[in-house]
């Protein structure tokens, strides 16, 4: 995992191939993926790059973090493992509310 990088603040025009090309100046790039919005097909402005080694990943961080590319200062650091999200959407709990029936005692 020490060779997988998060690259943020990308210009919306950046695609996988241009990200790979930018990163290849610092070593061998195993994969480069710009995250795209499913609905619009537009870049989300960040991506992930897997470098050939931890040393190459560190070289890319030193060389690109804060560097201006297409008018934007890149954020480059080691990728963190994906956090588990709770299933169910809204945190569970009892549905609540509703009519319980019964008779009133007027």
C-alpha positions as CSV (number, residue, x, y, z in Angstrom):
1,X,0.0,0.0,0.0
2,X,3.0,2.3,0.4
3,X,3.2,2.7,-3.3
4,X,-0.4,3.7,-3.9
5,X,-1.0,7.4,-4.1
6,X,-4.0,9.8,-3.8
7,X,-3.8,12.7,-6.3
8,X,-6.2,15.5,-5.5
9,X,-7.2,18.9,-6.9
10,X,-6.9,17.7,-10.4
11,X,-8.3,19.9,-13.2
12,X,-11.5,18.4,-14.5
13,X,-9.9,17.9,-18.0
14,X,-7.3,15.4,-16.6
15,X,-7.9,11.8,-17.6
16,X,-6.2,8.5,-16.8
17,X,-3.6,8.7,-19.6
18,X,-2.6,12.3,-18.8
19,X,-2.3,11.4,-15.1
20,X,-0.2,8.4,-15.9
21,X,2.0,10.6,-18.1
22,X,2.5,13.2,-15.4
23,X,3.4,10.6,-12.8
24,X,5.8,8.6,-15.1
25,X,8.4,11.3,-14.6
26,X,9.0,9.8,-11.1
27,X,9.1,6.1,-11.9
28,X,7.1,3.3,-13.3
29,X,3.3,3.7,-13.1
30,X,1.5,0.4,-12.6
31,X,-2.0,2.0,-12.8
32,X,-3.5,5.5,-12.9
33,X,-7.3,6.1,-12.4
34,X,-9.1,9.4,-12.4
35,X,-12.4,9.0,-10.5
36,X,-15.4,9.9,-12.6
37,X,-19.0,10.9,-11.6
38,X,-21.4,8.1,-12.6
39,X,-24.2,10.4,-13.5
40,X,-22.4,13.2,-15.4
41,X,-19.3,11.4,-16.7
42,X,-17.3,14.3,-15.4
43,X,-14.1,14.0,-13.4
44,X,-14.4,14.2,-9.6
45,X,-11.1,16.0,-9.4
46,X,-9.1,13.3,-7.8
47,X,-7.6,9.9,-8.7
48,X,-5.3,7.1,-7.6
49,X,-1.9,6.1,-8.9
50,X,0.0,2.9,-8.1
51,X,3.7,3.4,-8.6
52,X,6.2,0.5,-9.1
53,X,7.8,0.9,-5.7
54,X,7.6,2.8,-2.4
55,X,10.7,4.8,-3.4
56,X,9.0,5.9,-6.6
57,X,5.9,6.8,-4.7
58,X,7.9,9.0,-2.4
59,X,9.7,10.6,-5.3
60,X,6.3,11.5,-6.9
61,X,5.1,13.0,-3.6
62,X,8.2,15.1,-3.3
63,X,8.0,16.2,-6.9
64,X,4.3,16.8,-7.4
65,X,2.7,17.8,-4.1
66,X,1.9,21.5,-4.4
67,X,3.0,21.7,-8.0
68,X,0.7,23.7,-10.3
69,X,-0.7,21.6,-13.2
70,X,-3.3,23.1,-15.4
71,X,-3.7,26.0,-13.0
72,X,-4.3,23.9,-9.9
73,X,-1.9,23.0,-7.1
74,X,-1.9,19.2,-6.8
75,X,-2.3,17.3,-3.5
76,X,-0.3,14.1,-3.6
77,X,0.1,11.7,-0.7
78,X,-0.1,8.1,0.3
79,X,-3.6,6.7,-0.3
80,X,-5.4,5.5,2.9
81,X,-7.4,2.3,2.9
82,X,-11.0,2.7,2.0
83,X,-13.1,3.2,5.2
84,X,-16.0,0.8,5.7
85,X,-19.4,2.5,5.6
86,X,-22.3,1.3,7.7
87,X,-24.9,-0.4,5.6
88,X,-28.5,0.9,5.5
89,X,-27.8,4.5,4.6
90,X,-29.1,6.5,7.6
91,X,-27.5,4.7,10.5
92,X,-30.2,2.2,11.4
93,X,-32.6,2.7,14.4
94,X,-36.3,2.1,14.7
95,X,-38.3,3.5,11.8
96,X,-40.5,5.3,14.3
97,X,-43.7,7.2,13.9
98,X,-47.0,6.0,12.6
99,X,-50.4,5.2,13.9
100,X,-50.7,2.7,16.7
101,X,-54.4,2.1,16.6
102,X,-56.4,1.6,19.7
103,X,-59.3,3.6,21.2
104,X,-59.2,6.9,22.9
105,X,-60.9,7.3,26.2
106,X,-63.0,10.4,25.9
